[in-house]
Amino acid sequence: MVGSAPSAAFPVVPPAVPEAASATSPVPFPRRPLDPDRPAESLRGWYENELGWPTVPGDPLRLRVGVRFDVLDVPAEAGRAALRHLTPGSPVAVRGDRMRLLVAAGSAEELPGILRWLEWDALPLDLAATGAGGAVEAPLPPGGRVRAATAVQGAAVWVRPPVGGCEIEASLPTMSALRGVGGAPDLVRLVDTLATHCHRVRLWRACAQPLAFS
């Protein structure tokens, strides 16, 4: 399982849409308060102006993927096991029983090659990636009345919120870390951890299914 860094084309896979959401840690307030009377515009402005993240026109608010970051989408149980491999500045969101981990732009294209390199490609892993041309729902920032006005059941929320504007990119897992460049986490190690725990979650769910008798 040692070789040169893989690269392969990977189609954009839209993340799953679970039904419930929960946050496990607080999200810091934006530098400028959000306007409770114009929640949609305030949220879009927070992402575009404070973080510099492009959004998709329309409602609900969605973030463009493949420009500033790509997204790995896994079961929340598998995602939690991988958090220790991320720097504190790596944003992570949850929506229901799914976790979305932000990784360096271009990582979605590398995923199939990485899985082959690690010999995970033959197994049906519940591991999806969204890359260039894709979009994901924008998790809700804090804001009291704004959150109440915009929150709906099943909305995505931040577990580890984006902090630092343009500096966020430097904290995202990337293939360059494999060659010892920069301080970002190694994307290959992260994918290996996610694949391992996705496989364990799949086996656990299979064992938890009631036996069918004819």
Backbone bond lengths (Angstrom), bond angles and torsions (degrees), N, CA, C in turn:
res aa  C-N    CA-C-N  psi(-1)  N-CA   C-N-CA  omega(-1)  CA-C   N-CA-C  phi
1 M - - - 1.442 - - 1.511 111.26 -
2 V 1.358 116.55 33.62 1.447 121.39 179.63 1.504 107.56 -122.03
3 G 1.294 118.70 135.16 1.447 120.79 179.41 1.496 110.29 -177.76
4 S 1.308 115.80 -172.29 1.455 119.08 178.18 1.503 110.29 -74.30
5 A 1.330 115.91 161.61 1.464 120.63 -176.06 1.511 109.42 -63.05
6 P 1.356 118.08 126.10 1.455 120.96 -177.02 1.514 111.73 -77.92
7 S 1.323 114.45 158.81 1.462 120.46 174.76 1.502 108.19 -150.25
8 A 1.338 117.31 130.43 1.454 120.82 -179.16 1.510 108.99 -154.68
9 A 1.322 114.86 148.84 1.459 118.67 177.30 1.508 109.72 -69.28
10 F 1.308 116.65 142.30 1.469 120.61 -177.82 1.505 109.04 -139.46
11 P 1.313 117.64 122.54 1.464 119.70 -179.20 1.506 111.74 -68.60
12 V 1.297 115.79 148.08 1.456 120.67 177.94 1.512 108.97 -66.13
13 V 1.324 116.88 127.85 1.458 121.71 178.99 1.505 108.12 -115.09
14 P 1.326 119.71 116.82 1.470 120.15 179.20 1.500 110.89 -66.12
15 P 1.339 118.75 137.21 1.451 121.17 -179.37 1.520 111.84 -67.35
16 A 1.334 114.93 157.18 1.450 120.03 178.20 1.522 110.56 -66.58
17 V 1.316 117.00 158.14 1.460 122.07 -179.76 1.514 108.66 -119.28
18 P 1.345 118.05 87.52 1.440 120.56 177.29 1.512 112.35 -72.13
19 E 1.341 116.67 177.67 1.453 120.29 -169.30 1.521 114.27 -101.65
20 A 1.323 118.65 -20.12 1.461 118.69 -175.83 1.506 109.80 -128.59
21 A 1.330 117.53 159.11 1.456 121.10 -179.25 1.506 109.84 -137.81
22 S 1.348 115.31 152.62 1.454 119.96 176.15 1.506 108.45 -153.80
23 A 1.318 118.09 147.28 1.456 122.98 177.03 1.510 109.06 -108.79
24 T 1.336 115.69 144.83 1.458 119.15 -179.54 1.515 112.42 -111.76
25 S 1.327 118.16 -3.77 1.456 119.48 177.93 1.514 108.83 -153.41
26 P 1.342 118.08 153.43 1.454 120.76 -177.82 1.514 111.99 -70.42
27 V 1.318 116.45 157.06 1.452 122.93 178.48 1.516 108.57 -111.70
28 P 1.334 118.75 131.41 1.466 119.80 -178.42 1.516 111.04 -68.05
29 F 1.337 115.69 152.47 1.443 121.22 -178.63 1.528 110.34 -73.80
30 P 1.337 116.82 146.55 1.468 119.53 172.51 1.515 110.34 -61.25
31 R 1.330 115.43 160.75 1.463 119.02 -179.08 1.519 111.01 -66.33
32 R 1.339 117.70 -31.47 1.455 120.98 176.34 1.522 108.41 -112.27
33 P 1.337 118.23 138.07 1.466 119.82 -177.97 1.519 111.74 -64.76
34 L 1.323 116.00 145.82 1.449 121.14 177.12 1.523 109.54 -81.04
35 D 1.310 116.17 147.92 1.460 122.18 -177.73 1.520 109.20 -86.13
36 P 1.344 119.47 111.92 1.457 121.19 -177.66 1.517 113.46 -66.05
37 D 1.333 117.22 -19.99 1.459 119.99 -179.50 1.527 112.52 -85.72
38 R 1.318 117.01 -15.13 1.468 120.93 178.01 1.525 108.37 -134.81
39 P 1.344 116.81 66.29 1.462 120.30 -171.46 1.512 114.35 -61.95
40 A 1.338 118.09 -42.26 1.462 119.94 -177.20 1.522 111.27 -63.47
41 E 1.339 116.88 -45.88 1.455 120.50 179.45 1.518 111.36 -65.34
42 S 1.340 116.68 -36.78 1.456 120.35 -179.80 1.516 111.37 -65.57
43 L 1.332 116.25 -43.44 1.452 119.93 179.84 1.517 111.25 -64.15
44 R 1.318 115.96 -44.02 1.467 119.41 179.07 1.526 110.44 -62.06
45 G 1.335 116.07 -42.38 1.449 119.29 179.29 1.512 112.83 -64.53
46 W 1.345 116.77 -36.01 1.468 119.79 179.00 1.522 110.41 -62.03
47 Y 1.324 116.71 -45.60 1.460 119.68 -179.44 1.532 112.11 -70.01
48 E 1.335 116.49 -44.09 1.462 118.42 -175.14 1.522 112.81 -76.71
49 N 1.342 117.60 -41.16 1.457 120.64 -173.39 1.520 112.69 -90.74
50 E 1.338 117.42 -41.36 1.458 120.31 -178.23 1.529 111.98 -79.04
51 L 1.338 116.51 -40.07 1.468 120.63 -175.61 1.522 113.15 -104.00
52 G 1.332 117.26 -19.20 1.451 119.46 -177.71 1.516 113.39 74.32
53 W 1.331 117.47 26.49 1.458 122.38 -179.63 1.520 109.69 -98.40
54 P 1.328 119.14 124.25 1.464 120.41 178.70 1.518 111.64 -69.33
55 T 1.307 116.36 145.58 1.460 122.17 179.75 1.526 109.71 -117.82
56 V 1.327 114.93 167.81 1.465 121.97 179.03 1.522 108.36 -100.05
57 P 1.325 118.40 133.13 1.471 119.42 177.57 1.524 111.08 -59.44
58 G 1.321 114.80 146.94 1.450 119.98 176.70 1.516 112.79 111.03
59 D 1.326 113.72 179.45 1.457 122.25 -177.24 1.523 108.11 -129.81
60 P 1.348 119.16 132.59 1.456 128.07 7.71 1.527 112.32 -75.60
61 L 1.310 114.88 163.41 1.448 121.08 -179.04 1.520 110.39 -67.09
62 R 1.340 116.26 129.10 1.448 122.13 178.33 1.519 109.95 -128.96
63 L 1.329 116.22 150.79 1.454 122.86 179.31 1.521 109.63 -101.39
64 R 1.343 115.86 137.04 1.462 119.75 175.23 1.533 109.45 -71.78
65 V 1.312 115.94 136.23 1.454 121.78 179.85 1.530 109.17 -108.23
66 G 1.326 116.12 150.74 1.449 120.85 179.64 1.505 113.92 95.01
67 V 1.342 117.61 -5.39 1.460 121.47 178.82 1.529 109.77 -97.28
68 R 1.330 116.12 -59.60 1.457 121.58 178.34 1.527 112.24 -102.90
69 F 1.323 116.78 -21.07 1.463 120.71 -177.14 1.519 109.54 -163.97
70 D 1.333 116.55 161.75 1.458 124.54 165.82 1.517 107.79 -110.07
71 V 1.330 117.27 172.82 1.460 121.34 -176.24 1.521 110.00 -132.13
72 L 1.325 115.90 132.04 1.461 122.07 168.98 1.521 108.09 -101.97
73 D 1.318 116.63 132.64 1.466 122.98 -174.73 1.521 108.58 -119.34
74 V 1.343 117.14 118.45 1.463 122.32 -174.32 1.527 109.81 -139.66
75 P 1.343 117.76 166.01 1.463 118.95 170.79 1.532 110.18 -57.60
76 A 1.317 116.20 144.01 1.466 119.86 -176.93 1.522 111.58 -58.53
77 E 1.345 117.49 -35.17 1.474 119.89 179.96 1.524 110.53 -61.69
78 A 1.325 117.12 -42.67 1.464 120.74 178.52 1.518 111.21 -69.11
79 G 1.323 117.48 -38.81 1.456 120.56 -179.33 1.511 112.89 -64.40
80 R 1.327 116.54 -40.53 1.474 119.11 179.99 1.517 111.34 -61.91
81 A 1.332 116.91 -35.30 1.465 120.06 -179.75 1.526 111.80 -68.30
82 A 1.333 117.04 -20.92 1.460 120.65 -177.54 1.517 113.25 -93.97
83 L 1.320 118.43 -7.41 1.461 120.59 -174.43 1.523 112.46 -60.71
84 R 1.320 116.84 -30.76 1.475 118.68 -178.22 1.525 112.08 -67.84
85 H 1.342 117.72 -16.43 1.457 121.17 179.05 1.523 112.15 -88.50
86 L 1.321 117.62 -0.35 1.463 121.53 -178.59 1.514 110.68 -105.63
87 T 1.319 116.33 151.11 1.455 119.67 173.08 1.525 109.02 -74.39
88 P 1.335 118.49 157.86 1.464 120.33 -179.75 1.524 113.26 -57.68
89 G 1.326 117.77 -24.42 1.451 120.27 -178.43 1.515 115.05 -86.78
90 S 1.335 118.35 0.61 1.469 120.70 -179.33 1.529 109.61 -81.27
91 P 1.327 118.45 115.32 1.465 120.28 -177.22 1.530 112.21 -68.27
92 V 1.333 115.18 141.08 1.459 122.77 178.79 1.523 107.48 -140.26
93 A 1.327 117.05 134.86 1.466 121.97 179.02 1.523 109.57 -125.72
94 V 1.334 115.91 159.22 1.457 121.33 174.45 1.522 109.04 -128.10
95 R 1.337 114.06 148.71 1.458 120.32 169.14 1.520 106.10 -140.95
96 G 1.314 115.37 107.92 1.455 120.08 -177.01 1.511 110.84 62.73
97 D 1.340 117.28 -125.01 1.457 120.96 -178.41 1.521 111.88 -97.27
98 R 1.337 117.44 20.01 1.460 121.78 178.02 1.521 109.97 -117.06
99 M 1.318 115.39 145.21 1.464 121.20 176.23 1.517 108.88 -119.80
100 R 1.332 115.57 138.91 1.456 121.96 179.36 1.515 109.13 -116.88
101 L 1.328 115.82 119.80 1.453 122.22 -179.50 1.515 108.76 -107.90
102 L 1.329 116.42 126.28 1.450 120.58 178.47 1.526 109.86 -81.07
103 V 1.322 115.50 132.42 1.462 122.62 179.15 1.522 108.29 -129.87
104 A 1.318 116.86 171.70 1.462 120.63 -176.10 1.519 111.14 -61.56
105 A 1.326 116.38 145.63 1.461 121.01 177.09 1.521 109.62 -57.47
106 G 1.329 116.53 136.70 1.454 121.73 -176.86 1.514 113.92 97.75
107 S 1.329 117.12 -11.58 1.468 120.85 -177.01 1.523 112.14 -66.54
108 A 1.335 117.58 -32.36 1.464 119.59 -179.83 1.521 111.21 -60.15
109 E 1.326 117.85 -36.25 1.452 121.39 179.13 1.529 111.51 -68.67
110 E 1.324 117.00 -26.72 1.458 121.30 -178.80 1.526 112.92 -82.63
111 L 1.335 117.20 -19.00 1.460 120.41 -170.16 1.528 113.93 -57.44
112 P 1.346 120.58 -49.26 1.468 118.37 -179.18 1.523 113.18 -58.63
113 G 1.330 116.86 -40.62 1.458 120.01 178.74 1.513 112.57 -66.07
114 I 1.329 116.27 -38.71 1.456 120.14 178.20 1.528 110.22 -63.50
115 L 1.334 116.59 -44.63 1.467 120.02 -179.29 1.530 111.07 -63.69
116 R 1.338 117.00 -37.34 1.471 119.10 175.94 1.523 110.51 -66.45
117 W 1.299 116.32 -42.68 1.461 121.76 -179.07 1.531 110.84 -60.61
118 L 1.322 115.69 -38.62 1.463 121.35 -179.36 1.537 112.44 -88.39
119 E 1.344 116.52 0.40 1.464 123.00 177.80 1.536 112.49 64.60
120 W 1.336 114.88 35.59 1.463 120.95 174.73 1.522 111.76 -103.27
121 D 1.319 118.19 -4.92 1.457 120.83 -170.43 1.527 114.10 -69.49
122 A 1.321 118.54 -19.31 1.464 120.92 -177.82 1.526 112.86 -83.88
123 L 1.326 117.81 -8.26 1.463 121.36 -176.78 1.528 110.94 -103.33
124 P 1.341 117.57 147.50 1.469 121.15 179.94 1.521 111.76 -80.87
125 L 1.315 116.05 79.85 1.465 120.69 -178.85 1.517 110.47 -81.55
126 D 1.304 116.04 141.47 1.468 121.77 176.47 1.530 108.15 -87.10
127 L 1.325 115.17 62.49 1.462 122.60 -174.82 1.523 107.83 -130.45
128 A 1.322 116.38 112.10 1.463 121.66 -177.54 1.520 109.68 -117.55
129 A 1.323 115.68 158.24 1.461 121.12 177.90 1.512 109.42 -133.51
130 T 1.309 115.46 144.12 1.459 122.10 173.38 1.517 107.48 -118.63
131 G 1.332 115.66 126.17 1.456 120.30 -177.78 1.510 112.20 -126.02
132 A 1.329 115.73 -148.47 1.458 122.14 -175.15 1.523 111.22 -54.18
133 G 1.317 116.28 133.34 1.448 122.39 -179.78 1.513 114.04 90.62
134 G 1.332 117.45 -9.00 1.454 121.32 -179.22 1.513 112.41 -96.07
135 A 1.319 115.52 177.96 1.462 121.88 178.95 1.521 108.48 -152.49
136 V 1.325 115.84 151.99 1.457 121.72 176.05 1.522 108.91 -131.98
137 E 1.310 115.33 154.57 1.460 120.25 176.35 1.519 110.04 -59.67
138 A 1.323 116.26 137.29 1.460 121.12 179.18 1.521 109.65 -78.55
139 P 1.349 118.61 116.84 1.468 119.40 176.28 1.518 111.30 -60.38
140 L 1.318 115.87 151.61 1.458 121.11 -176.25 1.516 111.35 -77.23
141 P 1.335 118.36 130.34 1.465 120.97 168.36 1.516 108.81 -79.55
142 P 1.344 118.30 174.84 1.453 120.36 179.35 1.515 110.23 -75.75
143 G 1.334 116.16 178.18 1.451 117.87 173.79 1.506 114.31 148.78
144 G 1.334 118.90 23.43 1.453 120.51 172.22 1.512 112.95 57.30
145 R 1.348 116.38 -108.11 1.457 121.77 -176.80 1.520 111.16 -62.72
146 V 1.338 117.25 -34.12 1.460 119.84 179.39 1.509 110.13 -63.98
147 R 1.330 115.57 -44.42 1.456 118.54 178.74 1.523 110.31 -62.06
148 A 1.358 117.20 -43.70 1.461 120.08 -179.49 1.516 111.08 -63.49
149 A 1.321 116.68 -34.90 1.459 120.27 -177.57 1.513 112.56 -74.77
150 T 1.339 117.67 -25.80 1.458 120.67 -173.55 1.511 112.76 -109.62
151 A 1.327 118.19 -18.74 1.462 120.69 -174.26 1.521 110.28 -70.78
152 V 1.313 115.48 138.01 1.445 122.58 172.33 1.514 107.70 -131.57
153 Q 1.310 116.01 157.37 1.450 118.90 179.67 1.523 109.42 -60.69
154 G 1.317 116.40 131.33 1.450 120.77 179.64 1.517 113.80 90.76
155 A 1.344 119.14 4.19 1.460 121.04 -179.39 1.521 110.50 -69.16
156 A 1.327 115.80 148.81 1.461 120.91 176.12 1.523 109.85 -72.58
157 V 1.330 116.08 145.62 1.464 122.15 178.17 1.522 108.82 -136.34
158 W 1.317 116.07 158.25 1.461 120.44 179.66 1.528 110.74 -84.49
159 V 1.334 116.42 131.84 1.460 122.99 167.75 1.523 108.81 -90.61
160 R 1.321 115.56 -47.14 1.463 122.65 171.63 1.517 106.07 -121.27
161 P 1.310 118.63 105.46 1.467 121.37 -173.15 1.525 112.16 -75.24
162 P 1.329 116.95 158.16 1.471 120.80 174.72 1.521 110.32 -72.62
163 V 1.305 116.34 129.30 1.463 121.72 -179.85 1.519 107.80 -137.69
164 G 1.324 116.34 131.24 1.456 118.58 171.93 1.507 115.66 111.26
165 G 1.332 118.67 3.79 1.458 119.98 176.19 1.513 112.16 62.12
166 C 1.339 116.09 -127.88 1.462 120.99 -175.94 1.525 112.74 -63.76
167 E 1.348 117.45 -21.54 1.458 120.26 -179.21 1.524 111.92 -69.80
168 I 1.340 117.29 -13.06 1.460 120.59 -178.78 1.518 110.70 -58.83
169 E 1.325 117.51 -39.44 1.458 121.19 -175.94 1.518 112.02 -58.09
170 A 1.322 117.39 -32.80 1.457 120.52 -177.83 1.518 112.32 -68.89
171 S 1.338 118.04 -17.37 1.456 121.22 -177.77 1.523 112.99 -96.26
172 L 1.343 117.54 -5.07 1.454 120.42 -174.01 1.523 111.66 -81.34
173 P 1.339 117.55 139.94 1.474 120.33 176.48 1.518 111.01 -56.16
174 T 1.341 116.08 139.94 1.454 120.60 -173.99 1.523 110.64 -150.07
175 M 1.327 116.70 157.01 1.458 121.17 176.35 1.518 111.09 -65.99
176 S 1.340 118.71 -28.27 1.454 120.55 -177.48 1.510 112.09 -62.57
177 A 1.348 117.17 -25.53 1.466 119.79 178.68 1.520 111.24 -64.60
178 L 1.337 116.59 -24.35 1.462 120.72 178.22 1.515 111.02 -62.97
179 R 1.322 116.80 -29.50 1.461 121.77 -179.12 1.520 112.00 -99.53
180 G 1.325 116.18 13.04 1.450 119.89 174.76 1.512 114.01 77.36
181 V 1.338 117.48 24.02 1.457 121.39 -179.06 1.516 109.57 -98.87
182 G 1.331 116.16 125.43 1.465 119.60 176.18 1.518 112.56 73.74
183 G 1.348 115.24 -176.52 1.455 120.48 -178.03 1.508 113.62 -108.75
184 A 1.331 118.80 10.95 1.464 121.65 -178.88 1.523 110.22 -72.50
185 P 1.331 117.44 152.86 1.467 120.69 177.07 1.523 111.23 -63.66
186 D 1.321 115.10 154.63 1.454 122.59 -179.56 1.531 109.16 -78.44
187 L 1.330 117.22 121.03 1.457 121.89 -179.39 1.531 111.29 -63.19
188 V 1.328 117.64 -37.25 1.463 120.25 -178.61 1.522 111.02 -63.69
189 R 1.305 117.34 -44.59 1.471 120.04 178.45 1.527 110.93 -63.58
190 L 1.326 116.46 -39.75 1.461 119.93 179.10 1.527 110.46 -63.38
191 V 1.336 117.64 -46.88 1.460 121.05 -179.81 1.521 110.72 -62.78
192 D 1.325 117.88 -39.79 1.464 120.44 178.90 1.528 110.64 -62.20
193 T 1.321 116.72 -42.36 1.464 120.32 177.95 1.520 111.19 -65.00
194 L 1.329 116.49 -44.63 1.466 119.93 179.47 1.525 111.03 -62.83
195 A 1.336 117.19 -42.93 1.461 120.56 -179.79 1.521 110.87 -63.45
196 T 1.321 116.20 -42.25 1.470 120.12 179.56 1.519 110.90 -59.52
197 H 1.323 116.64 -46.70 1.459 119.54 -176.66 1.531 111.97 -78.40
198 C 1.329 118.80 -28.99 1.467 120.12 172.18 1.526 109.77 -61.90
199 H 1.330 116.49 -41.09 1.467 120.72 178.17 1.528 110.62 -64.12
200 R 1.317 116.93 -42.47 1.462 120.14 179.10 1.530 111.17 -64.78
201 V 1.316 116.44 -40.43 1.473 119.74 178.24 1.522 110.10 -62.97
202 R 1.329 117.11 -41.66 1.462 120.30 179.95 1.527 110.87 -63.36
203 L 1.336 117.01 -43.24 1.464 120.51 178.67 1.526 110.99 -64.96
204 W 1.333 116.22 -41.35 1.463 119.84 179.87 1.521 110.76 -63.10
205 R 1.332 116.58 -42.81 1.460 119.63 179.67 1.526 111.21 -66.09
206 A 1.337 116.12 -36.55 1.463 119.65 179.25 1.534 110.05 -65.41
207 C 1.337 116.67 -40.81 1.469 120.31 -179.94 1.521 111.03 -70.45
208 A 1.323 117.15 -26.57 1.470 120.20 -177.70 1.523 112.32 -80.66
209 Q 1.340 117.69 -13.57 1.464 120.11 179.78 1.521 110.15 -68.21
210 P 1.336 118.50 137.31 1.470 120.09 177.81 1.521 110.70 -65.76
211 L 1.321 115.97 144.98 1.464 121.49 179.35 1.527 110.45 -67.94
212 A 1.316 115.31 138.61 1.466 120.44 179.22 1.518 108.82 -96.58
213 F 1.311 117.45 126.56 1.451 121.60 178.70 1.523 109.04 -112.74
214 S 1.322 116.72 135.36 1.443 121.12 178.69 1.507 111.12 -82.59
